[in-house]
Amino acid sequence: MTAKWGIVSTIKAAREDILNFAAYHIERGAHRLFLYLDAPNPEALAALKAHPKVRVFSCDDAHWRKLGIKRPVKHQVRQAANATDAYRRKGAEVDWLIHMDVDEFLWPDKPLPDILDALPEEALCARIRPAEALAGDGTLFKGFIPAGPDRAATVSRLYPRFGAHIKGGFMSHVAGKLFVRTGLEPLEIRIHNVFRGKDMNPGEVALDSILLLHCHAKSWEDWIAAYRYRLAHGSYRAELAPARDPAQGGLTLHQLLSGIEAAEGEAGLRAFYDELCADTPALRRALEAEGLLHRCDLQLDAKRQKQF
């Protein structure tokens, strides 16, 4: 058996970014992409509709009526609803489905079908962990630091000023994403987990042979432009848990960034950004010494031009 795999994503991005995401994963061997456009994008829509590997949906009022719900206010809820809709579509087009964001890219160490085919039958979902981009030429990524007694010391060595408040040394999520076997109804997909009734992540296994490359901060300008939204609604929002127990002085990322901005303004935010993800010789050397530097050339322009 050769596993067919697919991706579902709810996307609000520029045309080029959407087509980069789609083309990259088509080139990687995706059998089907289910792409839900969270905002009108006629140019991207036309290009995606013309590709045989893509199923594209405009998330307009008619779309939400078809799903039988009012358009959710939070984008995380819209993502979950669309991912679950793709999973439940009639006629199984793929054997495995993964929900991802437009700034995430799969990087397997061998053909993906071989990896998925090797999983035992009882493995119903498989988690891949992120590697977060260094802001530079887009080819360097810092690796995931597994939870355990050594994580805090490793993070402290790499990020001495801010690391104590940053989960695993990452500006964004460390949870990763899940490949899920299809045909496991009833099943609902969330951002980082899936639920089969009350059972969360049934039969979960780890897939260490695939990196989830996360281009969370392409440049300082890109990061600061997205900062305010992320602070209010996204990955830095107030309700997310801190990396360390608050009783031991742990702060949420929202508290940390708000405090830095209040005390030091944009210069403080730039210092935070530089320590965590600027592509500097010092950080590259430190990551290399810890075995946490990954070199991954995505070649997005070439793949987009080939597919679209």
C-alpha positions as CSV (number, residue, x, y, z in Angstrom):
1,M,0.0,0.0,0.0
2,T,1.2,3.5,-0.8
3,A,-0.4,6.0,1.6
4,K,-2.1,9.0,0.0
5,W,-1.8,12.1,2.2
6,G,-3.3,15.5,2.1
7,I,-3.4,18.9,3.9
8,V,-6.2,21.1,5.0
9,S,-5.6,24.8,5.7
10,T,-7.6,27.9,6.4
11,I,-5.7,30.8,4.8
12,K,-5.6,34.5,4.8
13,A,-2.5,35.6,3.0
14,A,-1.0,37.1,-0.2
15,R,-1.4,35.3,-3.4
16,E,2.3,34.4,-3.7
17,D,2.4,33.0,-0.1
18,I,-0.7,30.8,-0.8
19,L,0.7,29.5,-4.1
20,N,4.1,28.9,-2.4
21,F,2.5,26.7,0.2
22,A,0.4,24.8,-2.3
23,A,3.2,24.3,-4.8
24,Y,5.7,23.2,-2.2
25,H,3.4,20.4,-0.9
26,I,2.3,19.3,-4.3
27,E,6.0,18.9,-5.2
28,R,6.4,16.9,-1.9
29,G,3.8,14.5,-3.1
30,A,0.5,15.6,-1.5
31,H,-2.4,13.8,-3.2
32,R,-4.9,16.5,-2.2
33,L,-4.9,20.0,-0.7
34,F,-8.1,21.3,0.8
35,L,-7.6,25.1,1.0
36,Y,-10.2,27.4,2.6
37,L,-9.7,31.0,1.7
38,D,-10.6,33.0,4.8
39,A,-10.7,36.3,2.9
40,P,-11.5,37.0,-0.8
41,N,-8.5,36.4,-3.0
42,P,-9.7,36.2,-6.7
43,E,-6.2,35.7,-8.2
44,A,-5.3,32.9,-5.8
45,L,-8.7,31.3,-6.2
46,A,-8.4,31.2,-10.0
47,A,-4.9,29.6,-9.9
48,L,-5.8,27.1,-7.2
49,K,-9.1,26.1,-9.0
50,A,-7.1,25.2,-12.1
51,H,-4.8,22.7,-10.3
52,P,-6.1,19.1,-10.2
53,K,-4.5,18.5,-6.8
54,V,-6.3,21.3,-5.1
55,R,-9.9,21.6,-3.7
56,V,-10.4,25.3,-2.9
57,F,-13.3,26.9,-0.9
58,S,-14.2,30.6,-0.4
59,C,-15.3,31.1,3.2
60,D,-18.2,33.5,2.3
61,D,-21.6,33.5,3.9
62,A,-22.8,30.7,1.7
63,H,-19.9,28.5,3.0
64,W,-20.8,29.0,6.6
65,R,-24.5,28.3,5.9
66,K,-23.5,25.1,4.2
67,L,-21.6,24.1,7.4
68,G,-24.7,25.0,9.4
69,I,-23.0,27.5,11.6
70,K,-22.6,31.3,12.0
71,R,-19.1,32.5,10.9
72,P,-17.0,32.1,14.1
73,V,-15.4,35.3,15.3
74,K,-12.1,33.6,16.3
75,H,-9.9,32.4,13.4
76,Q,-8.9,29.4,15.5
77,V,-12.5,28.2,15.6
78,R,-12.8,28.8,11.8
79,Q,-9.7,26.7,11.2
80,A,-11.1,23.9,13.3
81,A,-14.5,24.0,11.6
82,N,-12.9,23.9,8.1
83,A,-10.4,21.2,9.0
84,T,-13.2,19.0,10.4
85,D,-15.3,19.7,7.2
86,A,-12.5,18.6,5.0
87,Y,-12.0,15.4,7.1
88,R,-15.7,14.5,6.8
89,R,-16.0,15.1,3.1
90,K,-17.7,12.2,1.2
91,G,-15.4,9.9,-0.7
92,A,-12.1,9.3,1.0
93,E,-9.5,11.0,-1.2
94,V,-6.6,10.5,1.2
95,D,-5.5,8.0,3.8
96,W,-4.0,10.7,6.1
97,L,-4.9,14.3,6.6
98,I,-3.0,17.0,8.4
99,H,-4.1,20.5,9.4
100,M,-1.4,23.1,8.8
101,D,-1.0,26.9,8.4
102,V,0.3,28.7,5.3
103,D,3.6,29.4,7.0
104,E,4.3,25.8,7.8
105,F,6.1,23.3,5.5
106,L,6.7,19.5,5.8
107,W,10.3,18.4,5.7
108,P,10.5,14.6,5.8
109,D,13.8,12.6,5.7
110,K,12.4,10.1,3.2
111,P,9.2,9.9,1.0
112,L,6.2,10.7,3.1
113,P,4.2,7.6,2.0
114,D,7.0,5.4,3.2
115,I,6.9,7.0,6.6
116,L,3.1,6.8,6.9
117,D,2.9,3.2,5.6
118,A,5.4,2.1,8.3
119,L,3.1,3.2,11.1
120,P,1.4,0.4,13.0
121,E,-2.4,0.0,12.4
122,E,-3.1,1.1,16.0
123,A,-1.5,4.5,15.3
124,L,-4.5,6.6,14.5
125,C,-2.7,10.0,14.6
126,A,1.0,10.9,14.4
127,R,2.5,14.1,15.8
128,I,5.3,16.1,14.0
129,R,7.2,18.7,15.9
130,P,8.1,22.2,14.6
131,A,11.4,23.7,13.7
132,E,11.2,27.5,13.8
133,A,12.8,29.7,11.1
134,L,15.7,32.0,11.8
135,A,15.1,35.3,10.1
136,G,17.6,35.4,7.3
137,D,17.6,33.8,3.8
138,G,14.9,31.3,4.8
139,T,17.1,28.2,4.9
140,L,18.0,27.9,8.6
141,F,15.7,26.6,11.3
142,K,16.1,26.0,15.0
143,G,15.0,22.6,16.2
144,F,12.5,21.5,18.8
145,I,13.9,20.9,22.3
146,P,12.0,17.9,23.8
147,A,10.4,18.4,27.2
148,G,12.5,16.9,30.0
149,P,15.0,17.8,32.7
150,D,17.6,19.2,30.3
151,R,15.3,21.5,28.4
152,A,15.5,24.5,30.7
153,A,19.3,24.5,30.8
154,T,19.5,24.2,27.0
155,V,17.1,27.1,26.5
156,S,19.0,29.2,29.0
157,R,22.3,28.6,27.2
158,L,20.7,29.6,23.9
159,Y,18.6,32.5,25.0
160,P,20.0,33.8,28.3
161,R,17.8,36.9,28.6
162,F,14.3,35.8,27.6
163,G,14.5,32.0,27.5
164,A,13.1,31.4,30.9
165,H,9.7,32.7,29.7
166,I,9.7,31.1,26.2
167,K,8.4,27.6,25.8
168,G,11.2,25.5,24.3
169,G,12.9,28.7,23.1
170,F,10.2,29.1,20.4
171,M,8.3,32.3,19.7
172,S,5.4,30.2,18.5
173,H,3.9,26.8,19.2
174,V,6.0,23.7,20.2
175,A,2.9,21.4,20.1
176,G,3.4,20.6,16.4
177,K,0.6,19.2,14.2
178,L,-1.1,15.9,13.7
179,F,-1.4,13.5,10.7
180,V,-4.7,11.8,11.2
181,R,-6.0,8.6,9.6
182,T,-9.2,9.2,7.7
183,G,-12.4,7.2,8.3
184,L,-12.4,7.6,12.1
185,E,-15.8,9.2,12.5
186,P,-17.0,10.8,14.6
187,L,-13.8,12.9,14.7
188,E,-13.2,16.7,15.2
189,I,-10.0,18.4,14.4
190,R,-8.6,21.2,16.5
191,I,-5.4,23.2,15.9
192,H,-3.0,20.9,17.6
193,N,-5.2,18.0,18.6
194,V,-8.0,15.8,17.4
195,F,-11.0,14.4,19.3
196,R,-12.9,11.2,18.8
197,G,-15.8,11.7,21.1
198,K,-14.1,12.5,24.5
199,D,-10.9,10.7,23.5
200,M,-8.2,13.1,22.6
201,N,-5.5,12.1,20.1
202,P,-6.4,8.4,19.9
203,G,-3.5,6.1,19.2
204,E,-1.0,9.0,19.0
205,V,2.6,8.3,18.0
206,A,5.5,10.6,17.4
207,L,7.0,11.1,13.9
208,D,10.5,12.2,14.4
209,S,11.4,11.7,10.8
210,I,9.4,14.7,9.7
211,L,10.0,18.4,10.6
212,L,7.3,20.9,10.6
213,L,9.2,23.9,9.3
214,H,7.5,27.0,10.7
215,C,8.3,30.4,9.1
216,H,6.9,32.4,12.0
217,A,9.1,35.4,11.6
218,K,10.5,36.0,8.1
219,S,12.1,39.3,9.0
220,W,12.0,42.0,11.7
221,E,9.6,44.0,9.6
222,D,7.3,41.0,9.0
223,W,7.3,40.1,12.7
224,I,6.6,43.6,14.1
225,A,3.8,44.1,11.5
226,A,2.1,41.0,12.8
227,Y,2.9,41.6,16.5
228,R,-0.1,43.6,17.5
229,Y,-2.6,41.1,16.0
230,R,-0.8,38.1,17.5
231,L,-0.8,39.9,20.9
232,A,-4.5,40.4,20.8
233,H,-5.8,37.4,18.9
234,G,-3.0,35.0,17.9
235,S,-0.1,33.1,19.3
236,Y,0.8,35.7,21.9
237,R,-2.8,36.2,23.2
238,A,-3.4,36.5,26.9
239,E,-5.1,33.2,27.6
240,L,-2.3,31.0,26.5
241,A,-0.3,29.3,29.3
242,P,3.1,30.4,30.4
243,A,6.2,28.3,29.8
244,R,7.0,28.1,33.5
245,D,4.8,27.9,36.6
246,P,3.6,31.4,37.5
247,A,4.4,30.6,41.2
248,Q,8.1,30.4,40.1
249,G,8.0,33.7,38.3
250,G,6.8,32.4,35.0
251,L,5.1,34.8,32.6
252,T,2.9,34.2,29.6
253,L,4.3,35.4,26.3
254,H,1.6,38.1,26.4
255,Q,2.8,39.3,29.7
256,L,6.4,39.2,28.7
257,L,6.0,41.1,25.5
258,S,3.6,43.6,26.9
259,G,6.1,44.2,29.8
260,I,9.0,44.6,27.4
261,E,7.1,47.1,25.2
262,A,5.9,49.1,28.2
263,A,9.4,49.4,29.7
264,E,11.6,49.6,26.5
265,G,9.3,50.3,23.6
266,E,10.1,49.0,20.1
267,A,13.8,48.8,21.0
268,G,13.0,46.2,23.6
269,L,10.9,44.2,21.2
270,R,13.7,44.2,18.7
271,A,16.1,42.9,21.4
272,F,13.6,40.1,22.1
273,Y,13.3,39.3,18.4
274,D,17.1,39.4,17.8
275,E,17.8,37.0,20.7
276,L,15.1,34.5,19.7
277,C,15.3,34.3,15.9
278,A,17.8,36.7,14.2
279,D,20.2,34.8,11.9
280,T,23.4,35.7,13.6
281,P,26.7,33.8,13.6
282,A,26.5,33.5,17.4
283,L,23.1,32.0,17.4
284,R,24.0,29.7,14.5
285,R,27.1,28.4,16.4
286,A,25.1,27.9,19.6
287,L,22.4,26.0,17.9
288,E,24.9,23.9,16.0
289,A,26.7,23.0,19.2
290,E,23.4,21.8,20.7
291,G,22.5,19.8,17.5
292,L,19.6,22.1,16.9
293,L,20.4,23.8,13.6
294,H,18.6,22.5,10.5
295,R,19.5,23.6,7.0
296,C,16.4,23.3,4.7
297,D,16.2,25.1,1.4
298,L,12.5,25.2,0.5
299,Q,13.0,26.6,-3.0
300,L,9.6,28.1,-3.0
301,D,9.9,30.4,-6.0
302,A,11.0,27.5,-8.3
303,K,8.2,25.2,-7.0
304,R,5.5,27.9,-7.5
305,Q,6.7,28.7,-11.0
306,K,6.6,25.0,-11.9
307,Q,3.1,24.3,-10.5
308,F,1.3,27.6,-11.2
